[in-house]
Amino acid sequence: MTSVVGYGTGNSIEEQDPVDGRRKDHTVVATQNSRVNLSALDLVPIIQDRPVAQCVRDATTLAQRLEAAGYARVWYAEHHNSESFASSATALLMGQALAATSTIRVGSGGIMLPNHVPLTVAESFGTLENLYPGRVDLGLGRAPGTDMRTALALRRGQGGHDTFRQDIHQLERYFGGQNGEPIRAAVARDTNVPLWILGSSTDGALVAASLGLPYVFASHFAPAMIMQALEVYRTSFDASAPTATLDEPYVMIAANVLAADTEAEARRQFTTHQLLVRGMARNNRGPLQPPVDEVDVTPAEAAFVEQHLAVSAVGAPHQVVEQLDQIVEVTRADELMLNSYAFDPEVRARSFELTAKAWSES
């Protein structure tokens, strides 16, 4: 077995050549300095020997601390049939976070459209927007966020065709005036909930570009095509599309972080994330494990973990900032969405806080 410590510094990205509603600002939040905004992604990790109910409550507590630390937004992912993540009912998690905070934007990162009909998505997010106006984001993905058996169960056995683009158009109509629509969603009408397109390949990038919508690249777990996808998005962007909410491309890059007082402590805490990814390589996915001094992996597993966590920033706060700066420089990101796992929820929350403080002060 190979012994591995400290994957993920952001150094493996290689540079290559090449905001609200229908208003053309798309909820872009002003920064306090020249740096891009930081936002946070929460998959609501399940922790070994910690009740799932407490893990879900931890998400709301974290949202409050992210708001206090100055994060622009917090988004919740959608996962099903998972022993690792409790982010199954995304809109419910959002509602809890919105109720417990007052300024931070709250969104989905994302709603997996193959699992839903546009009408129910529009009604859920329209309700949230009416309750918390100007604070709701709707990130959309085309993957099921689960295995195919579970995907079929979510769709009540209906396989169906890829209707991602058509569903986005339908959501735009529901969130708009609904003129001529045979089926109405009164709670969604004229809410203009901002749409974002999530992806990890050139396919999602092309959809976002052709619709004139902002693009979020999922490089926190699938960074392989990051530069190709960004090139496709930027060169194909159509600001004249009827659905366009931007005058120019807007890219949010997802990255993993683990900040601690020392580099050694950060790298040790990061082994919890490495163990999670190793479990994926072994098809043995489960709750977050305690950190270890070394992660034992085979050479093939080591390569899998390294590739998966290539876009990561780990270390003392100033080191994390340097690594995030490199990610921004190489990708020309307009915003960063940070993902972090730790066995101890306090370590995780403090990692976000240390990162935000160092980011704003450097």
N, C-alpha and C positions, 0 to 999 in steps of 0.2 A: 504493500500500500504506500502511496505517496503521501507525505505530510505537507499540508498546505496552510499557510497563514496569510491573511491580508490581501485577498483578491480585490481588485476594483479601485483604480485611482483615476479613471477617466483618460488614461494615457493611450488606450488602444484605438481611440477614434482617429482616423487618418483623414486629413483635409483633402478634398478633391475639388478640381475645377468644376467647374461646371460644364365700448364694445357693447352697445346695448341694442338688442332687438334688430329691427330693420334699419335703425340709424347706423351710419357708417363710422362708429367708434368702437363697437363691439366690446363694451365693458372693459376697456383697457384702463387699468388703475394707475394713477400717477405715482411715480417713484419719488423717494425722498432724496436720492442722489442719482448719479449717472448709471447706476447698475440696473439691470432688468429686474422685474418683480420676481419674488419668490412665492410660489403657491405650494400646497401640500396635497398628496394623494393618500387616502386611507383605505386599505382593503380590510380593515377591522380584523387583524390577525387573531387567531385562537391560540392561546398559550397553554402549554402542557400544565395540567393540574390546576388551572385557573377556570372557574365556571364560565361557560359561554355567556351567561347573562352579565357577568362582570366585564367581560371583553367588549360586549356591546355598549355597556355604560362607559367604558374607557374611551370609546370613540367620541362621545359628547364632551367629556372632560378635556380630551385632546383638542377638540375644536375651539374650546374656550381659551386654551393656552396658545394655540396658533393665532387666534385673533389678537390676544395681548402681545404676542411677539411681533406682530405686524405683517403676517402673511396676507396676501391679496385674496386667496380663495382656498377652500378645502373641498376636495371632490371625493366621492365614494364610488368604488368600483362595483361591478356586478359579477358575483360568482355563485355557482350552484353545485350541489353534491360535493362539497369541499369540507375536509377535516382541518384545513389550514386557515380558512377565511370565513368570517361571519357576515360578509357584505352581500347578502342575498336580496334583501328588500331595500334597494338603494333609496327610493323616495322616502321611506320611513326613516332611515338614518338621516337623510337630509332634513326632514321635518324636525327631528330632535335637535340637530345642530343649529338650525335656524332659530328655534325657540330659545336656545340657551346662549345665543350670541346676538350682537346688534349691528355689526358693520361688515364682517368678513363675508365674501360671496361664497355660496355653497352650491355645489353642483354634482353631476354624475360623471364619473370617469371610467366607464361610461355606462349608459343604458345600451344593452346589446339588442338592437332592433329585431334580429330574427326571433327573439323570445317574446315579442310583444306586438300587439296591433297598435298602429299610430293613435287611434282614438283614446285608448286607455292611457297612453303616455301623455298625450295632450291634456287630458283631464287631470291627471296627477300633477303634472308640472304647472298647469294653469292654476290649479288650486294653491300650490306653493307660492307662485308668483303673486296671486291676489292676497295671500296672507302676509308675505314678506316682499313687498314690491322692490324691484331693482337689485335683488340679491341672489337670484336663481340663475344657474347655468345648466344647460343640457348638452352634455357630451355624448356622442353617439358612436357606437361601434357596430361592425357587421359580423363579428365572430360571436359564437353562442356563449362564450365564457364558461364552458363546461365540456364534458364528454358528449359524444353524439347520442348515446342512449338517453342521457338526461335532457339533452336538447329536444329530442323527440317527445319526451314526457312533458316538457314545458309547452310544446306545441300541440299537445293532445294527439300525438301520433301523426300529425300532418307535416310531411317533409317540406314540400313547397319549393319554389324557385327563389333565386336571389332578387329580392324586391327592395334592396337597401336604398337605392336612389329614389325610387317611387315613394317609399315611405317617408323619406326626408321631405320631398315636395308636399306630401300630404300633411306632415307636421307644420310646415310653413303656412299652409292654408288654415289649419286649425288655430294657429297662434296669431293669424292675421284677422281680416274682416269676415272671413268665411262666406264671402259673396258667392252665391250660386251653389253652395255645398248642400247636397241632399240630406246629409247627416250633420248636425250641429253639435258643438261642444261649447256651450255658453260660458262655462268657467274658464275656458282657454281663450275666448275671443278677444282680440286686440291686446293680449298680454305681451306679445312679441318676445317670448322667452328666447334668449340668445342660443344659437346652435353652434356646436363645435364638432368637428369630425376627428375621430381617433383612428389611429392606424399604426401598423408596423411594416408596411410594404408600400410599393408604388401604387397599388390599387386604391387604397384609402387616400393617398396623396392626390391622385388624379380626381377622385370624387370631390374632395375639398376644394381643389383648384377650380374645377369646372363650375362649381356652385358659388364660388366667391366667398367661401367660409373659412374661418381659422382652422388650423391643423395642429393636432397634438400627436407627437410621435412617441410611441411606447418603448423608448430605449431603455427603460428601467428593467425590462425583461427580454426584449427582442431587438437588440441594437444592430443586427447584421446589415440591414439595408438602409440605415439612417441617412447616409449622404445621398444615395440614389433617390430616395423618397423626397428629401428636401429639394433636390434639384428639379424633380418632376413637378412638385407643388409650386415652386417659385416661377419656373418658366412657363407653366400652363395656367397660371392664375388668371381668372376672368372676372374683373371687377364690374363688367357690364352685365353679368348674368342676372336674371330676374330675382334670384334668391340671394344675391350678393349683399353682405353686410359690411364689407370692407372695401376701401379704395386700393389697398395693396396687401400683399400676403402678410400673415401673422402666424408665427410658429411658436409653439410651446413644446419644450423638450422635457421629457420625464427622465429623472436621474435618481439613483440611490444615494443616500447619505448616511453617515454615522459619524457624528462629532462627539468628542469627549475631551476631558481636560488634557489628556496626553495621547500621543499617537498609539502607544502600546495598548492603552485601555480601549481606544476606539477600535483597533484591529481585533482585539479579543472580543468585544461586544459584537463586532461584525460577523464573527463566526456563526452566530445564530442564523443570520441570513444565508451564509454559505451552506450550513447544514440543511436549511429549507430547500435550497436549489439542488444539493446532493440528493435529497429525497426524491426530487422530481426525476433526476437521472436514473434513480433506482426504481422508479414507479412505486414509491413508498411515501406518499405524501401524508403529512400529519401536522399536529400542532407545533408551534415554535418550541425549540429546545434550548436549554441553558447554554451559555457560551462555553467554549472549551479552549484549551491552550493551543491545540492543533486539530485540524480537520483531516481525517484520514480518507483519502480518495485514491482510486486507481488512476492511471494516466488519462484514460478516456473520460472519467468523471471530472478530473482536474480541468481538462479542456472544456468540458460542458459548463462547469461553474464559471470559469474565466470568461467564456464567450457571453454567457448569460448576464454577468455582472460587469461587463466592460465599461459601462457608463455609470460609474460610481465615484463618490468622493468620500474618503475615509481618513480620519486623522484628528489632530488637534484643530480647533476652529480656524486658525490661519491657514492650515494646510487644506482644509475643506474648501475654503474660499479660493485658494489658488487653483485647485482642481476644477471647481465650478467655473471659474473664469476661463479656464482652458476649454471647457465644454461650450461655453457661450461663444468664445472666439472662433472655434472650429465650425460650429453649427450655425452661427449668426442667429442664435435664438433670441426671440423677443420676450420670452418669459420662461422660467424654469418651474417645473412641478416636481417636488421632491418626495421620494418614498423612503421610508425608514422602518426597519424591524429591529426590535430588541426584546429579549426575554422579559426584562423588567419594564413595565410601562413608564416608569419614571425616567429610566435611561433613555427611552425613545423620545419622550416629550422634551427632555433636556437637550437631546441631540438637535431637535428642531429649533429650540430656543438658542442654543449656542451658535448654530449656523446663521440664524437670522440676525443675531447681535453682531457677529463678526462681519456679516455681509453688509450691514448698514454702516458700520464704523470704519471699514477699510477703504 
